[in-house]
Amino acid sequence: MSVELRVPSIGESITQATLGAWLKQEGEPVRADEPVVEVESEKATVALPAPVSGVLSRVLKGPGDTVAVGEVIGYLEEGAAATAASGPGANPAVNAAPRAAPASPAPAAPIAAAPAPAPTAAPRAAPPPPPGRGPRLPPSARRLLAENGLSADALAGRALRKDDVQRALEAPAPAAPVVAGERERVVAMTPLRRTVARRLVEAQRTAAILTTFNEVDMTRVLALRERHQAAFTERHGVKLGFMSFFVKAAVEALKAIPAVNAEVRGESIVYKEHYDVGVAVGGGKGLVVPVVRDADRLSFAEVELAIAQLAKKARENRITLDELSGGTFTISNGGIYGSLLSTPILNPPQSGILGLHKIEQRAVVRDGQVVARPMMFVALSYDHRLVDGREAVTFLVRVKECIEDPERLLLEV
């Protein structure tokens, strides 16, 4: 029996998406709930699982195609015997191809044979991939090709894994005369990049964004991490990073300055009495901001575990829309990329975002002496419509106090 593969509902108000890589090819067996194809929306990439076990009998849409929610994009042939079955419009080449060639093919039947049952088709090589689909590649390899504006056909069947694609891209190209147009590459924006662009412009247009700065001495946090890292990792199965300190410090600052945990809604201000902190991480499709829910109720270990799990899902493009929605405040750490100072942009409709930066040894004065200390610049961008300068500065001072004296976080003082 043929079963339709339909584009799932990806989120409220989302009516269309972009088809990603097919994880199975026509004629391949699939198990129930096994991922079959990636579907990319404005906010997340999800894998569509097989509703039943069987064979992928037909693919109707290719990678990069725009599809509507609920649209049929392929068919599965259900059941163990589906390998020889053909679903609605199944690919005859796939269904007719034998699994193995006999040792010595039987001679062809005479042309003048009397009307009799048609002979079995002679064994033949598997057909070439359908136009536009190319050889079967893992999603990571297909993404690398797409990012470089290439098709799998251009690699002449050499690319089987992401490493193969990378080596092929790094190989020196044959010399050729440079003509107009060869020094440009036009690549369509992904849905995620389009959404990022739209939201950044929206944030600049709708909010009165201002940024204030401070610097934090990281000496005590570094010493605490070094002293307890081994025991922490052994007990909780995750490393003690910096983000748990800043998440907890931000929560304390948000409690002190509620306006930074609020949003403008129409002509009203909505103050959030929960602390769902978004943490910007690099995903397979770009920067995303998954949310650590109820961060005020979590321990340091629970914060670190939550961030590690969300970051892993983002890298594997398994992050869900729910995990990206509903944050009340955001933390972005540009320091992991080497940024020394920046002005982060708001994540609408939030009214505040904390930017972290590179830790760098700098000369500072302590007790009348010039000493070298590990220092970090921190930045708070805020919506000046509901957060004034005094509140913004007080917020950053509270974060600074918590980080420079981390025992405050444990004692909640």
N, C-alpha and C positions, 0 to 999 in steps of 0.2 A: 504494500500500500504506500502511496506517495504522501509525504508530509511536507507542508510548506514551511519554508524558513522566512519569517517576517522580521522586519526591523522593530526592535522592542521600544517601548516608551522609555525615554532616557531621562526625562525630567519635566517638571511643569513648564509650560509655555514653549517647549522645544518641539517643533513640528518636523524638522528634517535634520539629517546628519550626513556625514561623508563616510563612504565605505573604506575600510582600511584593508589590511592584508587578509587573504583567505588562508586560514591555517590548515585547511584540507583542500585537496584537489578533486576534481570530478573522478569518480570511480573508486575513491578511497573509502575504506570502512571507518565508521565513527561510532563511539559509544555514547549512550545517553549522558547528557550533562557535560560532554567533552567540548571545549571551545572549538568553534568551526570558523568564525570570521570575526574580525575586529570592526567595531562601529565607532566612529569618532564624532562627538558632538562639540558644541561650543566650549564645554567645560570639562569634559572627561572622555576617555576612551574606554569602552567596555567590550568584553568578548561575548559574543552570542553563543550560548551553549546549544548542543543538539538536543531537541526535545525527545528523541527516541534513538535507539541503536539501529544502525543500518549502513547505507552507503550514500555518499553525496552524489546524487545522480545528475544534477544539473545546476550550473551557476548562471544566474541571469544578469548580475551586475559585477563590474570589475573594480579594483582598487582606485580610489579617487572619484568614483561616481557619487553624485548627490542623490540621496534616497530619502523618501518620506517615512515617517513613523507609521508602521503597519504595512508597508509595502513588501511584497514578496520578492526576495532576492535570490532564492534558490529552492531546490527540492531535495529531500532525503527519501530514499527508498527503504522502508522499514523492514526489519526482519533479517534473519541469518541468511536466507536465500536471495537477498537483494543484490548480491554481487553479480548475478546474471540477469537481473530484472532491469527494465527501463522505465523510469518514471515519466511523467508528462513531459514530452519533448526531450527525453534523455539524450545525451550525446551518443549517437550510434557508434562512433569510433571507439569510445571508451567501453561500451557494453559489448562490442564485438571482438575486442582485442583478447586473445587467449592469454592465459597466465604463463604458459611455457610452450616453446616450440618443440614438436616431436623430433626425434633423432633423425629420421629421414622422411620428408614430406611425401605423401602419396602422389602419384602422377595425376595430372589434371585429367578430368573426364573428357571424352571425345566431344567435339563440338556438335556432332549430329546425334547425340544421345536422345532417346525417346523422352517425351515428357515424363519426368519422374521427379521425386523430391529433390530439391536443389541440393547440391553437394555442400558440405561444410566449407566455409571460407578458408582458403589457404592461410597458414600462419604468415604474419607479416609484422614488421617492426612497429613499435608503438608510434602513434601519430605525433607530430610536433605539437607543442603547446598551442592552444588557441591564440589567435592574434591578440596582442595587447596584454596577455597574461604572463608570458615568459616562463622560464623554468621555475620549479618550486623552490622558494627561498624562505628561511625563517623570517619572522616579522622584523627582527633587528637589522637583518641585511637589507630587507626591502626599504626600511626607513632610511638607512644610510644612502641607498641609491637615490631615493626621492629627494633627500636633502642636497644631493649633488647634481640634481637634474638629469639623471641617467636612467635608462631602462635596463632590465636584466638582459635583454637581447644583445645589448652593446658589449657584454662581457663574453659572448660566444660560449655560453654554457660553463664558463670557468668558475663562476661564483656559486658556492654551495653554502657558505657560512659567512657571518659578518666579517671574520678575519680575511676571508678570500676577497670580499668586496673591498676592504680597506687596502689590501696589498695591490689590487688592481687599480684603485684610485691613485695610489702613490707611485705606481710605475710611470717612468718617463714617457710622455707622449711623443710620437714621431713629429719631427720638425715639419711645419707647414707655414706657408705665407700667411701673415696676419692681415685680414681684411676687415672692413667695417662690420661690426656686429659680433665678432668673435671674442671680444673682450668684455662681453656682457652675458649675464645668465638670468633669464626670467623664470621665476618659480612662483607658482600660485601660493598665496597665503593659506595656511592650514586653518581649519575652524578655530582652533585654540588661539593661534596668533591673531586672527581677526577679532576674536573676543577680547584678547588682551589689549589690542589697539583701541577698540571701541571703549573699553572701560577706562583706559588711561585718559583718553580725551574727555570722557564723561566726568571723570574725577576733576580734571583741570577746569572744566567748564562750570560744574555745579557747586564745587566747594571752594571756600576761601582758604587755600592751603598755605600754611606758614611752617617753618622749621626752626627749632631751637636745638642747641648743642650743649654737650657737657663731656667730660672725660672721666674715666673710671680707672682706678688703680686695681689691677687684677692680682696683686701679690697674694692675698690671703686665699682667694679662690683657687689659684694655681697650687698653692701649698696644700690646701685641703684635698684637692683632687689627687695630688701625688701621694699624700699620706694614706688615703683610703681607697685608691683605685682598685688595687688587687682584690681586697675583701669585698668591695662593692660589686665588681664584675663576677666574682665567684658566687656570690649569693644571689644576684638578680639576673645573671646571664646577659647583661648589657653594660657598656662602659658608662661611667659618670662623665657626661660632657658639660659644656658651658650652657647649653640651651635650657636645661632644667633650672639652673640658677636664675637665668634671665626671665624664664616663664614665671617662676615663683615671685621674683622681684617685681615683675610687671603687675601681677595680680595684687600685690600689696599696694603698689602705686595706684592702681585702678580703684581699689577700695578707698584710698585717701582722696582721689580726684575723680568722682563718678562721671563727670562730663566727658572724660576721655573714653569712657566705656558706653557712650550714648550715641544716638544718631538723630538727625533731623528727619522727621517724617511729616511732610506737608508743612503746616505751620506750627507743628508741635515738636517737642524734644522728648524722645523715648529713652529713659535711663534703664539700662540693662542690669538686672540684679543677679546675673549669672556670668561666668567668666569662661567663654569659649575662645581660646587663643589660637589664631591661625599662625602656622609656622611655614614660611616660604621654603620650598625645597625644589631642587632641580629634578624634573621628571623626564621620561622618555620623549615627551612631546614639547618640553619646555618647562618654564617655571610655573609651579602650581602652589596653592596655599591650602593644604589640608588642615583640619581644625582639631585641636586637642580639647575635647569636651570637659566642662566642669574642672578646669585646671586647678581651681582653688581647693578641690577635694582630693587631689592626687598627691601621692608622695613623690619624692625626687625620682625614685626608681620607676614609678608608674608613668611619670612624664617622659622619662627617657625611653621606656618601652613603647609608649604610644607614638613618639616621634619616629623611632626606628622602624616600626611597623608601617606607618603611613608613608615614610620616605621610600621604603622597599616597594610598596604597592605603586607609588608614583613612578619609580624607575621602570617598573615592569608594565606600566600602563594598565594597572588593575584598579586604580583609584576610582571610587564611585562618586556620583554627584552629591550624595548626602554627606560624604566625608569632606567635600569642598565647600559646603554651604553653611551659613548660619553663624560664622565667626563674629565676635564682638570687638576684637582687637587683633592686630597682626604684628609679628616680629619677623624681620628680614635680616639675615646675616650675610652681608656682602664680604665680610672678612675672610670667609673660606676661599674666596676668589682673589684675595689680595687687596680689596678696597680699603683705603685708609680713611676716607671721609665721603659721605654722599648725603643727598636729600631725598629720602624715600617718598614715594607717592602713595596717597591714600588708597585703600581698597574699599570702594563704596559699598554700602552706605556708612561704613565705620568712620569714626571721627579721629582716630589716631593710629599711627604705625611707628614702631620702634625700630630704628636701624642700628645694627651692630657692625663693627668694623674690625680690621686687623689689629691684633695685639702686637705692640712694638715697644722695644726698650727705648725710653726717652729720659732725658735729664729732668728731674723735678727736685723741688726743695722740700726736705723733711727735717724738722727740728733745726732749721738754720743751716743745714748741710745739703749740698747738691749731690743727689744720688741717682742711679739708674733704676728705673722701675718699669715693669710691664704695664703699659698704658693702652687703653682703648677709647677711641672717640665713640660716643653714642649720640644719636640724633632722634628727635621726636618730631615728626610731621603731624600736624593737627588741623582740624577744621576750625578756623577762627570765628566761624559763625556761632559756635557754642562753647569753645574753649578759649579763654583769654590767655594772655602772655604769662601772667602770674601763675595760673594753674598749670600751664605747660612746663614752666621752669620748676615748679614744685614737684611735678610728676617725675622729671628727670633726676632731681636731687634725691627723691625717695628711692629710685632705682639705684643710684650711685651709692647711697648709704647701705642698702641691702647687699650689694655686691662687695663693697669694701669691708663690710662687717657681716659675713654670711651667717653668723650665729643668730642674727636678728630673724632670719627666715625660719630657723628652727624654733625659736622662742616666740615668734610672731609679735615682735616689739618694734 
